[in-house]
């Protein structure tokens, strides 16, 4: 086993374990911290693929922005205590059964799908450096790129409107 | 520049993404805290993004990574709006337990 394979298995185990602990831990703050670790390990997977731009953007957007937002909300609602009541037992068993059935079905589908014969082709040319990505993004995907900015603006306005305190006019 | 998939193989990435996605589904069904449900949705989105990047490397094509870029922007917008909704639910009800949100049940 080469080093890359060992790194992959370690990262994969780390990702799955922290994702599971996010859901399993009772304290929302602990969940948020496990989720940050999960996002960092996914950024590690992107680095294994040599997708530097995505790894950086993933760390900035997810581990930076989104998780700070979530932690602020948890603090704001004062939820950092472990007083959550469990769902009824039947629902929890149902969730577990759904999890097992889904994973078994998907994995059997992909095991039995057509296997890849031969090696993977390496074109040799650079396709994922920031330079190439920027050219593709601003030539072929210029219109979706502009629409994303409109979406983000709309989301910002909507967030401000939703979280504004309503005036009590009596 | 050698292809990383020669050593690991695309199927390992498919299995990792499938398991991550199923953990996300399990979290949505298992927890009552609405913030944890949002986090589970993030985990599912990340599983799909990881598969996008894997197939982008498989086809040696940048378009998969562009898609991941767009889906990250949409996820950021989704989390912002979702958390704003949660804050206003918390103001009105005093909790964010999703089992209390059944006014539309009829």
Interface residues (C-beta under 8 A of the other chain):
Chain A: X2 X4 X5 X8 X12 X15 X16 X19 X20 X22 X23 X28 X31 X32 X35 X38 X39 X42 X45 X46 X48 X49 X50 X51 X53 X54 X57 X58 X61 X62 X65 X66 X69 X70 X73 X74 X76 X77 X79 X84 X85 X86 X87 X91 X92 X94 X95 X96 X98 X99 X102 X103 X106 X107 X110 X111 X115 X116 X119 X120 X121 X122 X123 X124 X125 X126 X127 X128 X132 X133 X136 X137 X141 X144 X148 X151 X152 X154 X155 X156 X158 X159 X162 X163 X165
Chain B: X1 X2 X3 X4 X5 X6 X7 X8 X9 X10 X11 X12 X14 X15 X16 X18 X19 X20 X21 X22 X23 X24 X25 X26 X27 X29 X30 X31 X32 X33 X35 X36 X38 X39 X40 X42 X43 X46 X49 X50 X53 X54 X56 X57 X58 X60 X61 X62 X63 X65 X66 X68 X69 X70 X72 X73 X74 X75 X76 X77 X78 X79 X80 X81 X83 X84 X85 X86 X87 X88 X90 X91 X96 X97 X99
